[in-house]
Amino acid sequence: MFQLKRFAVGEAGETTTISSIIVREANEADVHYANEITIEMESSAAARGTGIAKRSPDYIAKKMTEGKAMIALTKDGTWVGFCYIEAWGHGKFVANSGLIVSPSFRRTGIATQIKRQVFELSRKKYPTAKIFGLTTGLAVMKMNSDLGYVPVTYSELTDDEEFWSGCKSCVNYQILMSKEKKNCLCTGMLFDPARATTKTSASSESSEQPLPGLSQEASPTPQQTTAAAAFGAESLDVLYQAFYDTKKSRSRI
């Protein structure tokens, strides 16, 4: 459980002091938040002009009762944020989906904490699964990079048709289909635990070994650069920033 001491600005512009925000695994006692969460998911997507796989309150409630979601609440029970886990390809791939924060609590850093904890929950429940995501948001790309994700082409993501059918509710679905699911406006990012384990083991032999997904010289591999370039400048910016941050942190050792 994570507790965050911050300030949030309400819709009317007033400042509300938050003594603590609790981020924890959701459970059946939280199902009454499901309707509020789905409404905010759809509203947020409409405001951004992007699409997400629409989920019903019942679907969100199921994720809560299965213990496959993280929820953030204030001490008085006000809903703050949410994210859930989906497994694809018989558990070979996992996606952390539906990351959403209530407008009154945005820009507090809570999204990063929810993302990190749902990532850790995914590793716990599916230790050998590859964790992936599709996003148009630069902030989410940065969060993913910090967790060890790297930009990849869609061919490295799950081929589970049920996952891709979820894109039908996205306003960009026709673009995806016109490109035969090879790419779209979203950037594909992937965390491979096998690669991470290899890198971590090697790091015990040398402090100069790269972080998960990084090359020996802590610079993007040709494959990673090609994948990022396929999705635009924002992806390249995130990719190179991740490698720059890695080099900078090492220089302080």
Secondary structure, 3 states (H helix, E strand, C coil): CEEEEEEEECCCCCEEEEEEEEEEECCHHHHHHHHHHHHHHHHHHHHHCCCCCCCCHHHHHHHHHCCCEEEEEECCCCEEEEEEEEEECCCCEEEEEEEEECHHHCCCCHHHHHHHHHHHHHHHHCCCCEEEEEECCHHHHHHHHHHCCEEECHHHCCCCHHHHHHHHHCCCHHHHHHCCCCCCCCEEEEECHHHHHHHHHHHCCCCCCCCCCCCCCCCCCHHHHHHHHCCCHHHHHHHHHHHHHHHHHHHCC
